Amino acid sequence: MKRALIAIPAAFLLALAACSDDRTPSGEEPADSAANESSEAPAPTEPVELDLADAGGACPLIDGELLNSITGLHFRFASGGPGEEAGDDAPAQTSCAVQTGEAAYPDLTYYVIPVEATVDVYKEELADGTEEIDGLGEAAYWIVHTEDTGAGPALEMGWYDAGTIFEMRYTTPVGTDPAVVNDLVAGFTELAQGIAAAHAEAAG
């Protein structure tokens, strides 16, 4: 079996950057100038924590407290957005990225993608090595990726329900034991079931 049903866009990345205003070489005093005299470096600000409900995109569908409980981490930053239009009469895909703010990984990325494909086509396009999940949409799977991507193992989970594909990927830091990620499948299945229920409720 293969998996080429959809062309998922590049992961919706949450930009977190730290900048330093000190550009003076060590041991040197900054040169006097009108710019130095008339302006001062702004005081550093505290990180802004975004509530999933306010982050937009697909973020409001995620239970943040459950995510923290499953992973044992504190995810503090979320950013959601619309994606490309699926067609003239179809809604745009939506996405969400969630991070702890401590480093690039771990992170959770998630997509909701309207499609015209049937559940049978979805099943046919699943890649070799995927495991089925019961009780999630009309068809669902999970797989742990261990390829060298510059990050640690990643749990990918997806499902199809009523003409919509859901894609979720939890990526761990480098050096994480794949067995640890496998142990998260049950918890992320519960998270996915909550997402599916929230999406169905929002869709009316």
C-alpha positions as CSV (number, residue, x, y, z in Angstrom):
1,M,0.0,0.0,0.0
2,K,1.0,3.6,-0.5
3,R,0.1,7.0,0.8
4,A,-0.2,9.7,-1.8
5,L,-3.8,10.7,-1.3
6,I,-3.0,14.3,-0.4
7,A,-0.1,16.7,-0.8
8,I,0.2,18.0,2.8
9,P,1.9,21.4,2.8
10,A,5.1,22.1,4.7
11,A,4.5,22.1,8.4
12,F,2.9,25.2,9.8
13,L,5.9,26.4,11.9
14,L,5.5,28.6,15.0
15,A,8.3,31.2,14.8
16,L,10.0,31.6,18.1
17,A,13.2,33.6,18.0
18,A,15.4,35.2,20.6
19,C,17.5,38.3,19.7
20,S,20.3,40.1,21.3
21,D,20.7,43.8,21.1
22,D,24.4,43.8,22.1
23,R,26.5,44.0,19.0
24,T,29.6,45.7,20.7
25,P,32.8,43.6,20.7
26,S,33.9,42.4,24.1
27,G,36.0,45.0,26.0
28,E,35.0,47.9,23.8
29,E,32.8,50.8,24.8
30,P,30.0,51.7,22.3
31,A,30.8,54.8,20.2
32,D,29.0,58.0,21.1
33,S,26.5,59.0,18.5
34,A,23.2,60.8,18.2
35,A,21.4,57.5,17.8
36,N,23.0,56.2,21.0
37,E,22.1,59.4,22.9
38,S,18.5,59.6,21.7
39,S,17.4,56.0,22.0
40,E,17.8,53.1,24.4
41,A,17.5,49.4,23.9
42,P,13.9,48.3,24.7
43,A,13.4,46.3,27.8
44,P,13.0,42.6,27.2
45,T,9.3,41.5,27.3
46,E,7.9,38.3,28.8
47,P,6.8,35.5,26.5
48,V,3.2,35.8,25.5
49,E,1.2,32.6,26.1
50,L,-1.6,32.0,23.6
51,D,-4.7,30.2,24.6
52,L,-5.6,27.5,22.0
53,A,-9.1,28.8,21.9
54,D,-7.8,32.2,20.7
55,A,-5.0,30.9,18.4
56,G,-7.3,30.5,15.4
57,G,-7.2,27.9,12.6
58,A,-7.6,24.4,13.9
59,C,-6.2,25.2,17.4
60,P,-9.5,25.6,19.2
61,L,-10.2,21.9,18.5
62,I,-7.3,20.7,20.7
63,D,-7.6,20.1,24.4
64,G,-4.5,21.8,25.7
65,E,-4.7,20.3,29.2
66,L,-5.0,16.8,27.8
67,L,-2.0,17.4,25.5
68,N,0.1,18.5,28.5
69,S,-1.1,15.5,30.6
70,I,-0.3,13.0,27.8
71,T,3.2,14.4,27.2
72,G,4.1,15.5,30.7
73,L,5.1,18.9,29.2
74,H,3.8,22.4,29.3
75,F,2.9,23.6,25.8
76,R,2.6,27.4,26.0
77,F,2.5,28.7,22.4
78,A,0.0,28.0,19.7
79,S,-0.5,29.5,16.2
80,G,-3.3,28.5,13.8
81,G,-4.1,29.5,10.4
82,P,-6.1,28.9,7.2
83,G,-4.5,27.0,4.3
84,E,-5.1,26.7,0.6
85,E,-8.6,26.6,-0.8
86,A,-9.7,23.0,-1.5
87,G,-12.0,24.1,-4.3
88,D,-14.7,26.7,-5.2
89,D,-17.3,25.2,-3.0
90,A,-15.0,23.6,-0.4
91,P,-13.7,25.3,2.8
92,A,-10.0,26.0,3.1
93,Q,-7.9,23.6,5.2
94,T,-6.9,24.8,8.6
95,S,-3.9,24.1,10.7
96,C,-2.3,24.5,14.1
97,A,1.2,24.4,15.6
98,V,1.9,24.1,19.3
99,Q,5.2,24.4,21.1
100,T,6.6,24.6,24.6
101,G,8.7,27.6,23.8
102,E,11.8,25.9,25.3
103,A,13.1,24.7,21.9
104,A,12.0,23.8,18.4
105,Y,11.0,20.3,19.6
106,P,8.8,18.9,20.9
107,D,6.0,20.3,18.8
108,L,2.6,19.3,17.6
109,T,1.4,20.1,14.1
110,Y,-2.2,19.4,13.0
111,Y,-4.2,19.8,9.8
112,V,-7.9,19.6,8.9
113,I,-8.2,19.0,5.1
114,P,-11.5,18.8,3.2
115,V,-11.3,16.3,0.3
116,E,-13.6,14.8,-2.2
117,A,-12.1,11.3,-1.9
118,T,-14.1,8.5,-0.3
119,V,-13.0,6.5,2.8
120,D,-12.2,3.6,0.5
121,V,-9.7,5.7,-1.4
122,Y,-8.2,6.9,1.9
123,K,-7.7,3.4,3.1
124,E,-6.1,2.3,-0.2
125,E,-3.6,5.2,0.0
126,L,-2.3,4.4,3.5
127,A,1.4,3.6,3.6
128,D,2.9,0.3,4.5
129,G,3.7,0.1,8.2
130,T,0.7,2.0,9.5
131,E,-1.4,0.6,12.3
132,E,-5.2,0.9,12.3
133,I,-7.0,2.7,15.1
134,D,-10.5,1.7,16.1
135,G,-13.1,4.2,17.3
136,L,-11.7,7.2,15.4
137,G,-13.6,8.5,12.4
138,E,-14.4,6.1,9.5
139,A,-10.8,5.0,9.2
140,A,-7.7,5.9,11.2
141,Y,-4.0,5.0,11.5
142,W,-0.8,5.7,13.4
143,I,2.8,5.3,12.6
144,V,6.1,6.3,14.4
145,H,8.7,7.8,12.1
146,T,12.3,7.2,13.1
147,E,14.1,8.7,10.0
148,D,16.9,11.2,10.6
149,T,15.2,14.5,10.1
150,G,17.2,16.6,12.6
151,A,14.6,15.9,15.3
152,G,13.7,12.8,17.3
153,P,11.0,10.2,16.5
154,A,7.7,11.5,15.4
155,L,4.2,10.1,16.0
156,E,2.0,10.6,13.0
157,M,-1.7,10.0,13.4
158,G,-4.4,10.5,10.8
159,W,-8.1,9.8,10.2
160,Y,-10.9,10.3,7.7
161,D,-14.4,11.3,8.6
162,A,-17.2,12.6,6.4
163,G,-15.1,14.0,3.6
164,T,-12.4,15.5,5.8
165,I,-8.9,14.2,6.5
166,F,-7.2,15.0,9.8
167,E,-3.4,14.8,10.1
168,M,-1.6,15.2,13.4
169,R,2.2,14.9,14.0
170,Y,3.9,15.0,17.4
171,T,7.7,15.4,17.0
172,T,10.1,14.8,19.8
173,P,13.6,16.1,20.5
174,V,16.7,14.4,19.2
175,G,17.7,11.4,21.3
176,T,14.2,10.4,22.3
177,D,13.7,6.7,22.6
178,P,11.1,5.5,19.9
179,A,9.6,3.2,22.6
180,V,8.6,6.3,24.5
181,V,6.8,7.6,21.5
182,N,5.0,4.3,21.0
183,D,3.8,4.5,24.5
184,L,2.0,7.8,23.7
185,V,-0.3,6.3,21.1
186,A,-3.2,5.6,23.5
187,G,-3.0,9.1,24.8
188,F,-2.9,10.8,21.4
189,T,-5.8,8.6,20.3
190,E,-7.8,10.1,23.1
191,L,-6.7,13.6,22.0
192,A,-7.7,12.8,18.4
193,Q,-11.1,11.5,19.5
194,G,-11.6,14.8,21.3
195,I,-10.6,16.8,18.2
196,A,-13.0,14.7,16.1
197,A,-15.8,15.4,18.5
198,A,-15.1,19.1,18.6
199,H,-14.9,19.3,14.9
200,A,-18.2,17.5,14.4
201,E,-19.8,19.9,17.0
202,A,-18.4,23.0,15.3
203,A,-19.6,21.7,11.9
204,G,-23.1,21.3,13.3
